[in-house]
Amino acid sequence: MTVADIRSSCLKPLIILPLILLLAFPSVSIQGASDGLTLWFHVVLPSLLPFLICTQSIVALGQISFLLAPVSPAIRRVFGFGAEGAYALLCGLVCGYPVGARLCSMFLENGSISEKEAKTLLAICSQPSPMFLLGYVAATLPLQLPSLLILASIWLPVFPLFCLAAHHYGFQKDISASCAENTPASTGRPARSGQSRLDAIILSSFETMVLVGGYIMLFSILSAWVAMAPIAPAAKPLLSAILEMTTGIHAVCQALPPKAAVPVSLAAAAFGGLSGLFQVASVLPPQTPKNAGFAIRHRFLNPRAPLGSDYPVWKILHACLTGLTAAILLRVLFPALLH
């Protein structure tokens, strides 16, 4: 029996298992799907869709340099990114998953940024939005924490992650040539009217939102199955946080003591859950069979791997650094809250 046959025989039960669970526990599955779609419709869609439309409209109108004129020199000095890279980074930090990855993918496809810059960007540009952190996460945490501590726990690890990613992909060596490489390539497409261009942007944004909603629904069902599974109670909130960060953070804050719930919850927000990984994968450039962009097997931290192949590694590192940063800041700056 070949390795492929062994792999196929192991995967078949895993493919059939979800269908069996759907049929065996219909009420739990329906409730999980309903919770996921409710979250998507009432929270994710109204908060993320306008950002997707606006960010892509600014790109289409060619107003990136004008918009970033006050901050672009500082970002170039610190990170070495050009205007497009700076725009993707800032939008990823402010707008939340998966806006930064979507812009990174767009700029790579039209030749505005180099492959090295795109891979370095993707390692740091997909983050939870401040609205999510200061709204949902801050309200769910068992301790009342300053907004600055929550944001610092997420954003401070971006700097060491950037240094690691830039060194790994060789982007630091590429910075001097970035001006020459970051010239948008001509697509050869006929010019569109303003209305048709806006129509295309809206359709593209809705397509992204439908994919995001589908993944939120699927992983919400998985979280519902985890909640009823006969496993150790302490493991359930952690598994839920790994699957989907929103329901996972709520479960973690309900199950763990405050001094553990805070760093674990912020680490879960930085990781984004498996749902977030698949959301980012859905907006990356389409790959050929020889170049499977999100086929992470045997591609971890391979500088020649396609865009997104090692994205999970950077998110795991970010989660670990965020949890450590939150624990240190909490113990040093607010020790009274731990007692």
Summary of the structure (lengths in Angstrom):
residues: 339
radius of gyration: 20.7
end to end distance: 58.8
largest distance: 65.1
contacts: 1103
relative contact order: 0.12
helix: 75%
strand: 0%
